[in-house]
Amino acid sequence: MASQTPSEANKVLSVLAKATEPMGNKQVAEQSGLESKKVSSTMNALKKEGLVDSPVRCKYAITASGKKALKG
């Protein structure tokens, strides 16, 4: 996670963990308090790490690995 801090990644994962359906970057930004650009770069990094996936185009959901990482 080079371009984002662990706290930013945790904010994104926390929002996705509470979601009942896949969310777009804008929705995650609104709920996390992060800028949309920051959410986008964080989401890309988390996707590469397998912590989130994209079941619907431009929407993201937390994976089982993401939930484990969030719990620490």
VOBA-1610 file (N, C-alpha, C; in pm, whole numbers, padded with zeros to 5 digits, always signed):
BEGIN
Met+00084-00118+00000Met+00000+00000+00000Met+00088+00124+00000Ala+00152+00148-00109Ala+00250+00255-00116Ala+00188+00394-00118Ser+00079+00414-00192Ser+00026+00549-00209Ser-00079+00587-00105Gln-00113+00498-00016Gln-00211+00531+00087Gln-00162+00480+00221Thr-00217+00538+00326Thr-00177+00495+00459Thr-00264+00379+00504Pro-00218+00303+00601Pro-00301+00194+00653Pro-00436+00243+00705Ser-00440+00364+00762Ser-00568+00414+00813Ser-00667+00442+00700Glu-00617+00487+00584Glu-00705+00509+00469Glu-00760+00375+00420Ala-00673+00275+00412Ala-00718+00142+00370Ala-00820+00088+00468Asn-00796+00107+00597Asn-00891+00059+00698Asn-01025+00130+00688Lys-01023+00260+00659Lys-01149+00334+00643Lys-01230+00277+00527Val-01162+00253+00415Val-01230+00197+00297Val-01283+00057+00327Leu-01201-00027+00388Leu-01245-00162+00421Leu-01361-00161+00522Ser-01357-00070+00617Ser-01464-00060+00717Ser-01597-00024+00652Val-01594+00071+00560Val-01717+00111+00489Val-01770-00007+00409Leu-01682-00076+00337Leu-01726-00190+00256Leu-01776-00305+00343Ala-01716-00323+00460Ala-01758-00432+00549Ala-01901-00411+00599Lys-01942-00286+00613Lys-02076-00254+00662Lys-02180-00251+00550Ala-02134-00250+00426Ala-02224-00239+00311Ala-02302-00368+00288Thr-02424-00353+00242Thr-02507-00469+00212Thr-02500-00506+00063Glu-02438-00419-00016Glu-02421-00445-00159Glu-02295-00373-00206Pro-02242-00408-00323Pro-02123-00342-00374Pro-02144-00189-00384Met-02036-00115-00360Met-02044+00030-00358Met-01946+00091-00458Gly-01981+00209-00508Gly-01891+00284-00595Gly-01796+00370-00512Asn-01691+00418-00577Asn-01592+00501-00508Asn-01654+00625-00444Lys-01748+00687-00513Lys-01810+00809-00461Lys-01885+00780-00331Gln-01958+00670-00327Gln-02031+00631-00205Gln-01933+00605-00091Val-01824+00535-00121Val-01725+00505-00018Val-01661+00634+00031Ala-01633+00726-00060Ala-01573+00854-00023Ala-01664+00931+00072Glu-01793+00935+00040Glu-01889+01006+00125Glu-01895+00946+00265Gln-01894+00815+00274Gln-01908+00749+00403Gln-01777+00743+00482Ser-01664+00749+00413Ser-01535+00739+00483Ser-01475+00874+00518Gly-01522+00979+00450Gly-01465+01111+00472Gly-01337+01135+00393Leu-01302+01042+00306Leu-01182+01056+00222Leu-01219+01120+00089Glu-01120+01179+00022Glu-01142+01235-00111Glu-01164+01122-00211Ser-01243+01148-00312Ser-01275+01048-00414Ser-01149+00992-00481Lys-01053+01079-00514Lys-00929+01034-00578Lys-00852+00939-00486Lys-00850+00969-00358Lys-00779+00886-00261Lys-00848+00750-00249Val-00982+00751-00248Val-01057+00625-00242Val-01025+00541-00366Ser-01020+00604-00481Ser-00993+00532-00605Ser-00855+00465-00602Ser-00753+00538-00560Ser-00618+00479-00556Ser-00609+00371-00449Thr-00675+00394-00336Thr-00677+00295-00228Thr-00749+00169-00274Met-00862+00186-00342Met-00940+00073-00391Met-00858-00011-00489Asn-00784+00056-00577Asn-00700-00017-00674Asn-00594-00101-00602Ala-00532-00042-00502Ala-00430-00115-00426Ala-00492-00234-00351Leu-00607-00211-00290Leu-00675-00318-00215Leu-00720-00431-00309Lys-00761-00393-00429Lys-00803-00494-00528Lys-00683-00580-00569Lys-00568-00517-00591Lys-00446-00591-00628Lys-00405-00687-00517Glu-00430-00648-00392Glu-00396-00733-00278Glu-00502-00840-00250Gly-00614-00835-00323Gly-00719-00934-00304Gly-00810-00906-00185Leu-00805-00782-00133Leu-00887-00748-00017Leu-01025-00696-00056Val-01038-00649-00180Val-01168-00613-00236Val-01177-00671-00375Asp-01300-00688-00423Asp-01318-00729-00561Asp-01426-00642-00623Ser-01447-00660-00751Ser-01543-00579-00825Ser-01644-00671-00893Pro-01749-00710-00818Pro-01849-00801-00875Pro-01937-00736-00982Val-01945-00603-00979Val-02021-00527-01075Val-01931-00414-01124Arg-01939-00379-01250Arg-01851-00275-01305Arg-01858-00148-01221Cys-01742-00100-01182Cys-01725+00024-01104Cys-01785+00018-00964Lys-01811-00101-00915Lys-01860-00119-00777Lys-01768-00219-00708Tyr-01750-00200-00580Tyr-01656-00283-00506Tyr-01719-00344-00382Ala-01667-00459-00343Ala-01712-00529-00222Ala-01590-00586-00153Ile-01597-00597-00022Ile-01487-00654+00056Ile-01486-00806+00038Thr-01369-00864+00034Thr-01355-01010+00024Thr-01336-01070+00163Ala-01337-01200+00171Ala-01311-01268+00300Ala-01171-01230+00352Ser-01076-01220+00260Ser-00940-01179+00299Ser-00940-01036+00352Gly-01021-00951+00291Gly-01033-00812+00338Gly-01091-00804+00477Lys-01190-00890+00504Lys-01251-00892+00638Lys-01149-00938+00743Lys-01069-01039+00706Lys-00964-01087+00799Lys-00862-00979+00824Ala-00821-00907+00719Ala-00721-00801+00732Ala-00774-00688+00820Leu-00902-00661+00808Leu-00964-00554+00888Leu-00966-00589+01035Lys-00990-00715+01064Lys-00993-00761+01204Lys-00853-00767+01263Gly-00753-00774+01175Gly-00614-00772+01217Gly-00568-00902+01270
//
